[in-house]
């Protein structure tokens, strides 16, 4: 149960990534959020019930190779 005020979004909420981090391990690439979500640096998630949310970071702009010198 979240003790923050206002409370953090629950793991089932669309904005679940807005929950406060309880543990942050950048050297391992993950953070544990207050709502029990394990958030990975590639934007993938593991929910407390075991469901996996695939990474969903935006794709970068395509490389422009038309003007590249040969």
N, CA, C and O atoms as a CHARMM CRD file, in Angstrom:
* protein
*
  280
    1    1 UNK  N      0.84500  -1.17500   0.00000 PROA 1      0.00000
    2    1 UNK  CA     0.00000   0.00000   0.00000 PROA 1      0.00000
    3    1 UNK  C      0.89300   1.24100   0.00000 PROA 1      0.00000
    4    1 UNK  O      1.84500   1.34100   0.77300 PROA 1      0.00000
    5    2 UNK  N      0.56800   2.16300  -0.86600 PROA 2      0.00000
    6    2 UNK  CA     1.34400   3.39200  -1.01700 PROA 2      0.00000
    7    2 UNK  C      1.05500   4.36000   0.13300 PROA 2      0.00000
    8    2 UNK  O     -0.10000   4.59200   0.49000 PROA 2      0.00000
    9    3 UNK  N      2.11600   4.91500   0.69900 PROA 3      0.00000
   10    3 UNK  CA     1.96400   5.88600   1.78500 PROA 3      0.00000
   11    3 UNK  C      2.18000   7.32100   1.30200 PROA 3      0.00000
   12    3 UNK  O      2.16800   8.24700   2.11400 PROA 3      0.00000
   13    4 UNK  N      2.37500   7.52200   0.00400 PROA 4      0.00000
   14    4 UNK  CA     2.59900   8.86800  -0.52800 PROA 4      0.00000
   15    4 UNK  C      1.28900   9.64400  -0.57000 PROA 4      0.00000
   16    4 UNK  O      0.20400   9.06700  -0.63800 PROA 4      0.00000
   17    5 UNK  N      1.41900  10.96900  -0.52800 PROA 5      0.00000
   18    5 UNK  CA     0.26000  11.83200  -0.61700 PROA 5      0.00000
   19    5 UNK  C      0.50400  12.85000  -1.71700 PROA 5      0.00000
   20    5 UNK  O      1.40700  13.67300  -1.56400 PROA 5      0.00000
   21    6 UNK  N     -0.22700  12.85100  -2.79600 PROA 6      0.00000
   22    6 UNK  CA    -1.30500  11.93700  -3.14800 PROA 6      0.00000
   23    6 UNK  C     -0.75000  10.54300  -3.43700 PROA 6      0.00000
   24    6 UNK  O      0.43200  10.39000  -3.74600 PROA 6      0.00000
   25    7 UNK  N     -1.61300   9.52600  -3.33400 PROA 7      0.00000
   26    7 UNK  CA    -1.15100   8.15300  -3.55400 PROA 7      0.00000
   27    7 UNK  C     -0.65900   7.93500  -4.98000 PROA 7      0.00000
   28    7 UNK  O     -1.14100   8.56700  -5.92000 PROA 7      0.00000
   29    8 UNK  N      0.28900   7.04700  -5.12600 PROA 8      0.00000
   30    8 UNK  CA     0.81900   6.69000  -6.44100 PROA 8      0.00000
   31    8 UNK  C     -0.22900   5.90800  -7.22500 PROA 8      0.00000
   32    8 UNK  O     -1.08300   5.25100  -6.63000 PROA 8      0.00000
   33    9 UNK  N     -0.17100   5.97500  -8.56600 PROA 9      0.00000
   34    9 UNK  CA    -1.09000   5.17400  -9.37100 PROA 9      0.00000
   35    9 UNK  C     -0.85700   3.68800  -9.12100 PROA 9      0.00000
   36    9 UNK  O      0.27600   3.25800  -8.90300 PROA 9      0.00000
   37   10 UNK  N     -1.92800   2.91200  -9.15300 PROA 10     0.00000
   38   10 UNK  CA    -1.81300   1.46300  -8.95800 PROA 10     0.00000
   39   10 UNK  C     -1.17700   0.82600 -10.19200 PROA 10     0.00000
   40   10 UNK  O     -1.10700   1.44800 -11.25200 PROA 10     0.00000
   41   11 UNK  N     -0.72000  -0.40500 -10.04900 PROA 11     0.00000
   42   11 UNK  CA    -0.01800  -1.09700 -11.12300 PROA 11     0.00000
   43   11 UNK  C     -0.88400  -1.30600 -12.36200 PROA 11     0.00000
   44   11 UNK  O     -0.35300  -1.43700 -13.46500 PROA 11     0.00000
   45   12 UNK  N     -2.21800  -1.33900 -12.19800 PROA 12     0.00000
   46   12 UNK  CA    -3.10900  -1.55600 -13.32700 PROA 12     0.00000
   47   12 UNK  C     -3.46400  -0.26100 -14.06000 PROA 12     0.00000
   48   12 UNK  O     -4.07200  -0.30700 -15.12900 PROA 12     0.00000
   49   13 UNK  N     -3.09800   0.87700 -13.50500 PROA 13     0.00000
   50   13 UNK  CA    -3.44300   2.17400 -14.09900 PROA 13     0.00000
   51   13 UNK  C     -2.56900   2.46700 -15.32000 PROA 13     0.00000
   52   13 UNK  O     -1.41600   2.04000 -15.38000 PROA 13     0.00000
   53   14 UNK  N     -3.11800   3.19000 -16.28600 PROA 14     0.00000
   54   14 UNK  CA    -2.33000   3.54200 -17.47300 PROA 14     0.00000
   55   14 UNK  C     -1.10000   4.40100 -17.14300 PROA 14     0.00000
   56   14 UNK  O     -0.10200   4.36200 -17.86300 PROA 14     0.00000
   57   15 UNK  N     -1.17600   5.17700 -16.05300 PROA 15     0.00000
   58   15 UNK  CA    -0.05600   6.04600 -15.66900 PROA 15     0.00000
   59   15 UNK  C      0.81000   5.42300 -14.56700 PROA 15     0.00000
   60   15 UNK  O      1.42800   6.14700 -13.78600 PROA 15     0.00000
   61   16 UNK  N      0.85800   4.08900 -14.50000 PROA 16     0.00000
   62   16 UNK  CA     1.58400   3.37300 -13.43500 PROA 16     0.00000
   63   16 UNK  C      3.04800   3.77300 -13.32300 PROA 16     0.00000
   64   16 UNK  O      3.62700   3.67900 -12.24100 PROA 16     0.00000
   65   17 UNK  N      3.66100   4.21800 -14.41700 PROA 17     0.00000
   66   17 UNK  CA     5.08300   4.59800 -14.39800 PROA 17     0.00000
   67   17 UNK  C      5.33000   5.87900 -13.59700 PROA 17     0.00000
   68   17 UNK  O      6.47900   6.21500 -13.31300 PROA 17     0.00000
   69   18 UNK  N      4.26200   6.59600 -13.23000 PROA 18     0.00000
   70   18 UNK  CA     4.39000   7.82800 -12.44800 PROA 18     0.00000
   71   18 UNK  C      4.56400   7.55600 -10.95700 PROA 18     0.00000
   72   18 UNK  O      4.76800   8.49100 -10.18300 PROA 18     0.00000
   73   19 UNK  N      4.48700   6.30000 -10.54300 PROA 19     0.00000
   74   19 UNK  CA     4.67400   5.96100  -9.12700 PROA 19     0.00000
   75   19 UNK  C      6.10000   6.27400  -8.68700 PROA 19     0.00000
   76   19 UNK  O      7.02500   6.25700  -9.49900 PROA 19     0.00000
   77   20 UNK  N      6.27000   6.55700  -7.41600 PROA 20     0.00000
   78   20 UNK  CA     7.58100   6.88600  -6.85500 PROA 20     0.00000
   79   20 UNK  C      8.49400   5.65400  -6.82800 PROA 20     0.00000
   80   20 UNK  O      8.04600   4.56200  -6.47900 PROA 20     0.00000
   81   21 UNK  N      9.76100   5.82200  -7.19200 PROA 21     0.00000
   82   21 UNK  CA    10.69300   4.68700  -7.09800 PROA 21     0.00000
   83   21 UNK  C     11.04700   4.38100  -5.64300 PROA 21     0.00000
   84   21 UNK  O     11.33400   5.28900  -4.86300 PROA 21     0.00000
   85   22 UNK  N     11.02500   3.10100  -5.28700 PROA 22     0.00000
   86   22 UNK  CA    11.47000   2.65600  -3.96600 PROA 22     0.00000
   87   22 UNK  C     12.93200   2.25000  -4.01300 PROA 22     0.00000
   88   22 UNK  O     13.69500   2.53200  -3.08800 PROA 22     0.00000
   89   23 UNK  N     13.31400   1.59500  -5.07900 PROA 23     0.00000
   90   23 UNK  CA    14.69500   1.16700  -5.29600 PROA 23     0.00000
   91   23 UNK  C     15.07100   1.50800  -6.72700 PROA 23     0.00000
   92   23 UNK  O     14.27300   1.31900  -7.64500 PROA 23     0.00000
   93   24 UNK  N     16.28300   2.00800  -6.91900 PROA 24     0.00000
   94   24 UNK  CA    16.76200   2.37500  -8.24900 PROA 24     0.00000
   95   24 UNK  C     18.14100   1.75500  -8.42100 PROA 24     0.00000
   96   24 UNK  O     19.05700   2.05900  -7.65700 PROA 24     0.00000
   97   25 UNK  N     18.29300   0.90900  -9.39200 PROA 25     0.00000
   98   25 UNK  CA    19.56200   0.23400  -9.65900 PROA 25     0.00000
   99   25 UNK  C     19.99600   0.49500 -11.10300 PROA 25     0.00000
  100   25 UNK  O     19.88000  -0.38300 -11.95800 PROA 25     0.00000
  101   26 UNK  N     20.49700   1.71100 -11.37000 PROA 26     0.00000
  102   26 UNK  CA    20.86900   2.04900 -12.74800 PROA 26     0.00000
  103   26 UNK  C     21.95300   1.14200 -13.30900 PROA 26     0.00000
  104   26 UNK  O     21.98900   0.89300 -14.51400 PROA 26     0.00000
  105   27 UNK  N     22.83600   0.64600 -12.45100 PROA 27     0.00000
  106   27 UNK  CA    23.90000  -0.24700 -12.94000 PROA 27     0.00000
  107   27 UNK  C     23.32900  -1.57900 -13.42500 PROA 27     0.00000
  108   27 UNK  O     23.97300  -2.28200 -14.20400 PROA 27     0.00000
  109   28 UNK  N     22.12700  -1.92900 -12.97000 PROA 28     0.00000
  110   28 UNK  CA    21.45600  -3.15200 -13.41000 PROA 28     0.00000
  111   28 UNK  C     20.31000  -2.85500 -14.36400 PROA 28     0.00000
  112   28 UNK  O     19.74100  -3.77500 -14.95200 PROA 28     0.00000
  113   29 UNK  N     19.96500  -1.58100 -14.52400 PROA 29     0.00000
  114   29 UNK  CA    18.96000  -1.18300 -15.50300 PROA 29     0.00000
  115   29 UNK  C     17.51900  -1.30800 -15.07000 PROA 29     0.00000
  116   29 UNK  O     16.64800  -1.52200 -15.91400 PROA 29     0.00000
  117   30 UNK  N     17.23000  -1.18100 -13.76800 PROA 30     0.00000
  118   30 UNK  CA    15.84600  -1.30400 -13.32300 PROA 30     0.00000
  119   30 UNK  C     15.56500  -0.42600 -12.12100 PROA 30     0.00000
  120   30 UNK  O     16.46700   0.01400 -11.40900 PROA 30     0.00000
  121   31 UNK  N     14.26200  -0.18500 -11.92100 PROA 31     0.00000
  122   31 UNK  CA    13.75600   0.52200 -10.73700 PROA 31     0.00000
  123   31 UNK  C     12.50900  -0.19800 -10.25100 PROA 31     0.00000
  124   31 UNK  O     11.69800  -0.65200 -11.05900 PROA 31     0.00000
  125   32 UNK  N     12.35200  -0.30600  -8.93800 PROA 32     0.00000
  126   32 UNK  CA    11.14400  -0.84900  -8.33600 PROA 32     0.00000
  127   32 UNK  C     10.30400   0.33000  -7.89100 PROA 32     0.00000
  128   32 UNK  O     10.75100   1.15600  -7.09500 PROA 32     0.00000
  129   33 UNK  N      9.08000   0.40700  -8.40800 PROA 33     0.00000
  130   33 UNK  CA     8.19100   1.51100  -8.08500 PROA 33     0.00000
  131   33 UNK  C      7.31400   1.17100  -6.89500 PROA 33     0.00000
  132   33 UNK  O      7.14400   0.00200  -6.54800 PROA 33     0.00000
  133   34 UNK  N      6.76100   2.19400  -6.27700 PROA 34     0.00000
  134   34 UNK  CA     5.93500   2.05900  -5.07900 PROA 34     0.00000
  135   34 UNK  C      4.73400   1.13800  -5.28700 PROA 34     0.00000
  136   34 UNK  O      4.26600   0.51000  -4.33700 PROA 34     0.00000
  137   35 UNK  N      4.23600   1.05400  -6.50800 PROA 35     0.00000
  138   35 UNK  CA     3.07200   0.22800  -6.80800 PROA 35     0.00000
  139   35 UNK  C      3.44600  -1.22300  -7.13400 PROA 35     0.00000
  140   35 UNK  O      2.58600  -2.01100  -7.52800 PROA 35     0.00000
  141   36 UNK  N      4.71900  -1.57400  -6.97000 PROA 36     0.00000
  142   36 UNK  CA     5.15900  -2.94400  -7.20600 PROA 36     0.00000
  143   36 UNK  C      5.61900  -3.22700  -8.62000 PROA 36     0.00000
  144   36 UNK  O      6.01200  -4.35400  -8.92300 PROA 36     0.00000
  145   37 UNK  N      5.58100  -2.23500  -9.49300 PROA 37     0.00000
  146   37 UNK  CA     6.01200  -2.40600 -10.88200 PROA 37     0.00000
  147   37 UNK  C      7.53300  -2.36500 -10.93800 PROA 37     0.00000
  148   37 UNK  O      8.16900  -1.49800 -10.33900 PROA 37     0.00000
  149   38 UNK  N      8.10100  -3.31000 -11.66300 PROA 38     0.00000
  150   38 UNK  CA     9.53600  -3.30800 -11.93200 PROA 38     0.00000
  151   38 UNK  C      9.70700  -2.68400 -13.30600 PROA 38     0.00000
  152   38 UNK  O      9.29000  -3.25600 -14.31300 PROA 38     0.00000
  153   39 UNK  N     10.32200  -1.50700 -13.34300 PROA 39     0.00000
  154   39 UNK  CA    10.48300  -0.73100 -14.57000 PROA 39     0.00000
  155   39 UNK  C     11.92100  -0.86100 -15.04000 PROA 39     0.00000
  156   39 UNK  O     12.85800  -0.59400 -14.28800 PROA 39     0.00000
  157   40 UNK  N     12.08700  -1.27600 -16.30500 PROA 40     0.00000
  158   40 UNK  CA    13.41800  -1.46500 -16.87100 PROA 40     0.00000
  159   40 UNK  C     13.80700  -0.26600 -17.71900 PROA 40     0.00000
  160   40 UNK  O     12.94000   0.44000 -18.23400 PROA 40     0.00000
  161   41 UNK  N     15.11700  -0.02900 -17.86700 PROA 41     0.00000
  162   41 UNK  CA    15.58700   1.14900 -18.59100 PROA 41     0.00000
  163   41 UNK  C     15.18000   1.13900 -20.06000 PROA 41     0.00000
  164   41 UNK  O     15.14000   2.19600 -20.68900 PROA 41     0.00000
  165   42 UNK  N     14.87700  -0.02900 -20.62000 PROA 42     0.00000
  166   42 UNK  CA    14.41600  -0.08200 -22.00900 PROA 42     0.00000
  167   42 UNK  C     12.92600   0.19800 -22.11900 PROA 42     0.00000
  168   42 UNK  O     12.35200   0.05300 -23.19800 PROA 42     0.00000
  169   43 UNK  N     12.29000   0.59500 -21.02500 PROA 43     0.00000
  170   43 UNK  CA    10.87700   0.93100 -20.85000 PROA 43     0.00000
  171   43 UNK  C      9.97500  -0.29400 -20.77700 PROA 43     0.00000
  172   43 UNK  O      8.75300  -0.14900 -20.78200 PROA 43     0.00000
  173   44 UNK  N     10.53200  -1.48000 -20.71000 PROA 44     0.00000
  174   44 UNK  CA     9.73400  -2.66400 -20.43500 PROA 44     0.00000
  175   44 UNK  C      9.34700  -2.67200 -18.96100 PROA 44     0.00000
  176   44 UNK  O      9.97400  -2.00400 -18.13900 PROA 44     0.00000
  177   45 UNK  N      8.29700  -3.44500 -18.63600 PROA 45     0.00000
  178   45 UNK  CA     7.81000  -3.47900 -17.25500 PROA 45     0.00000
  179   45 UNK  C      7.42500  -4.90600 -16.87300 PROA 45     0.00000
  180   45 UNK  O      7.00200  -5.70000 -17.71300 PROA 45     0.00000
  181   46 UNK  N      7.57900  -5.20300 -15.61200 PROA 46     0.00000
  182   46 UNK  CA     7.07700  -6.44500 -15.03200 PROA 46     0.00000
  183   46 UNK  C      6.10500  -6.03400 -13.93900 PROA 46     0.00000
  184   46 UNK  O      6.49000  -5.39100 -12.96200 PROA 46     0.00000
  185   47 UNK  N      4.82800  -6.41400 -14.11300 PROA 47     0.00000
  186   47 UNK  CA     3.80200  -6.03200 -13.15600 PROA 47     0.00000
  187   47 UNK  C      3.77600  -7.01500 -11.99200 PROA 47     0.00000
  188   47 UNK  O      4.24600  -8.14500 -12.12200 PROA 47     0.00000
  189   48 UNK  N      3.22700  -6.59000 -10.85400 PROA 48     0.00000
  190   48 UNK  CA     3.22800  -7.45500  -9.66800 PROA 48     0.00000
  191   48 UNK  C      2.53200  -8.80300  -9.88500 PROA 48     0.00000
  192   48 UNK  O      2.86400  -9.78100  -9.21600 PROA 48     0.00000
  193   49 UNK  N      1.57300  -8.86300 -10.81300 PROA 49     0.00000
  194   49 UNK  CA     0.87000 -10.12800 -11.06100 PROA 49     0.00000
  195   49 UNK  C      1.60200 -11.02100 -12.05900 PROA 49     0.00000
  196   49 UNK  O      1.09700 -12.08300 -12.42400 PROA 49     0.00000
  197   50 UNK  N      2.79000 -10.59800 -12.50500 PROA 50     0.00000
  198   50 UNK  CA     3.60100 -11.40000 -13.40600 PROA 50     0.00000
  199   50 UNK  C      3.46100 -11.04900 -14.87800 PROA 50     0.00000
  200   50 UNK  O      4.19900 -11.57200 -15.71300 PROA 50     0.00000
  201   51 UNK  N      2.52200 -10.16700 -15.20500 PROA 51     0.00000
  202   51 UNK  CA     2.38100  -9.75800 -16.61000 PROA 51     0.00000
  203   51 UNK  C      3.59400  -8.95800 -17.04800 PROA 51     0.00000
  204   51 UNK  O      4.19500  -8.22000 -16.26600 PROA 51     0.00000
  205   52 UNK  N      3.94000  -9.12300 -18.32100 PROA 52     0.00000
  206   52 UNK  CA     5.07000  -8.41300 -18.90900 PROA 52     0.00000
  207   52 UNK  C      4.53300  -7.36500 -19.87000 PROA 52     0.00000
  208   52 UNK  O      3.67600  -7.65600 -20.70400 PROA 52     0.00000
  209   53 UNK  N      5.03700  -6.15100 -19.75000 PROA 53     0.00000
  210   53 UNK  CA     4.72200  -5.07600 -20.68500 PROA 53     0.00000
  211   53 UNK  C      5.97600  -4.87100 -21.53000 PROA 53     0.00000
  212   53 UNK  O      7.04100  -4.53900 -21.00900 PROA 53     0.00000
  213   54 UNK  N      5.83800  -5.07100 -22.83400 PROA 54     0.00000
  214   54 UNK  CA     6.98500  -4.94300 -23.74300 PROA 54     0.00000
  215   54 UNK  C      7.51400  -3.51500 -23.74500 PROA 54     0.00000
  216   54 UNK  O      6.76400  -2.57900 -23.47000 PROA 54     0.00000
  217   55 UNK  N      8.79600  -3.33800 -24.05000 PROA 55     0.00000
  218   55 UNK  CA     9.35400  -1.98500 -24.13900 PROA 55     0.00000
  219   55 UNK  C      8.53000  -1.13100 -25.09900 PROA 55     0.00000
  220   55 UNK  O      8.06100  -1.61900 -26.12800 PROA 55     0.00000
  221   56 UNK  N      8.35900   0.12200 -24.76400 PROA 56     0.00000
  222   56 UNK  CA     7.53200   1.01000 -25.56600 PROA 56     0.00000
  223   56 UNK  C      8.14800   2.39700 -25.72100 PROA 56     0.00000
  224   56 UNK  O      7.43500   3.39700 -25.79900 PROA 56     0.00000
  225   57 UNK  N      9.46600   2.44700 -25.76300 PROA 57     0.00000
  226   57 UNK  CA    10.08800   3.75300 -25.97500 PROA 57     0.00000
  227   57 UNK  C      9.89100   4.16500 -27.43000 PROA 57     0.00000
  228   57 UNK  O      9.80500   3.30700 -28.30900 PROA 57     0.00000
  229   58 UNK  N      9.81900   5.46600 -27.69200 PROA 58     0.00000
  230   58 UNK  CA     9.61400   5.92100 -29.06600 PROA 58     0.00000
  231   58 UNK  C     10.83200   5.59800 -29.92500 PROA 58     0.00000
  232   58 UNK  O     11.97300   5.65200 -29.46700 PROA 58     0.00000
  233   59 UNK  N     10.56100   5.26600 -31.15700 PROA 59     0.00000
  234   59 UNK  CA    11.64500   4.99300 -32.08900 PROA 59     0.00000
  235   59 UNK  C     12.26300   6.30200 -32.53700 PROA 59     0.00000
  236   59 UNK  O     11.56900   7.30700 -32.69200 PROA 59     0.00000
  237   60 UNK  N     13.56900   6.28600 -32.74300 PROA 60     0.00000
  238   60 UNK  CA    14.26300   7.48900 -33.20900 PROA 60     0.00000
  239   60 UNK  C     13.97700   7.74700 -34.67900 PROA 60     0.00000
  240   60 UNK  O     13.43200   6.89800 -35.38300 PROA 60     0.00000
  241   61 UNK  N     14.34900   8.91500 -35.11600 PROA 61     0.00000
  242   61 UNK  CA    14.18200   9.27000 -36.52300 PROA 61     0.00000
  243   61 UNK  C     15.10800   8.39700 -37.36900 PROA 61     0.00000
  244   61 UNK  O     16.21800   8.08100 -36.94200 PROA 61     0.00000
  245   62 UNK  N     14.66700   8.01100 -38.54400 PROA 62     0.00000
  246   62 UNK  CA    15.52800   7.19100 -39.41300 PROA 62     0.00000
  247   62 UNK  C     16.77900   7.96400 -39.80100 PROA 62     0.00000
  248   62 UNK  O     16.76100   9.19100 -39.90400 PROA 62     0.00000
  249   63 UNK  N     17.84900   7.24100 -40.01100 PROA 63     0.00000
  250   63 UNK  CA    19.10600   7.87300 -40.42800 PROA 63     0.00000
  251   63 UNK  C     18.96800   8.35800 -41.84400 PROA 63     0.00000
  252   63 UNK  O     18.40300   7.67100 -42.69500 PROA 63     0.00000
  253   64 UNK  N     19.48700   9.54800 -42.10200 PROA 64     0.00000
  254   64 UNK  CA    19.46000  10.10500 -43.45100 PROA 64     0.00000
  255   64 UNK  C     20.78400   9.76400 -44.11700 PROA 64     0.00000
  256   64 UNK  O     21.81200  10.37200 -43.81900 PROA 64     0.00000
  257   65 UNK  N     20.75700   8.79700 -45.01300 PROA 65     0.00000
  258   65 UNK  CA    21.99600   8.39100 -45.69700 PROA 65     0.00000
  259   65 UNK  C     22.06400   8.94500 -47.10300 PROA 65     0.00000
  260   65 UNK  O     23.05600   8.72500 -47.79800 PROA 65     0.00000
  261   66 UNK  N     21.02900   9.66300 -47.54900 PROA 66     0.00000
  262   66 UNK  CA    20.99900  10.19200 -48.92100 PROA 66     0.00000
  263   66 UNK  C     22.09900  11.20400 -49.15800 PROA 66     0.00000
  264   66 UNK  O     22.65000  11.25900 -50.25700 PROA 66     0.00000
  265   67 UNK  N     22.43400  12.00200 -48.16700 PROA 67     0.00000
  266   67 UNK  CA    23.43800  13.03700 -48.34300 PROA 67     0.00000
  267   67 UNK  C     24.83100  12.62600 -47.90200 PROA 67     0.00000
  268   67 UNK  O     25.74400  13.45200 -47.90500 PROA 67     0.00000
  269   68 UNK  N     25.01600  11.36600 -47.52200 PROA 68     0.00000
  270   68 UNK  CA    26.31600  10.90700 -47.02000 PROA 68     0.00000
  271   68 UNK  C     27.32100  10.78300 -48.15300 PROA 68     0.00000
  272   68 UNK  O     26.98200  10.35800 -49.25700 PROA 68     0.00000
  273   69 UNK  N     28.55600  11.15700 -47.86800 PROA 69     0.00000
  274   69 UNK  CA    29.61700  11.07100 -48.87100 PROA 69     0.00000
  275   69 UNK  C     30.06900   9.61900 -49.00700 PROA 69     0.00000
  276   69 UNK  O     30.07900   8.86600 -48.03400 PROA 69     0.00000
  277   70 UNK  N     30.44300   9.23700 -50.23600 PROA 70     0.00000
  278   70 UNK  CA    30.90200   7.85600 -50.46500 PROA 70     0.00000
  279   70 UNK  C     32.38300   7.74600 -50.30700 PROA 70     0.00000
  280   70 UNK  O     32.94200   6.66000 -50.46300 PROA 70     0.00000
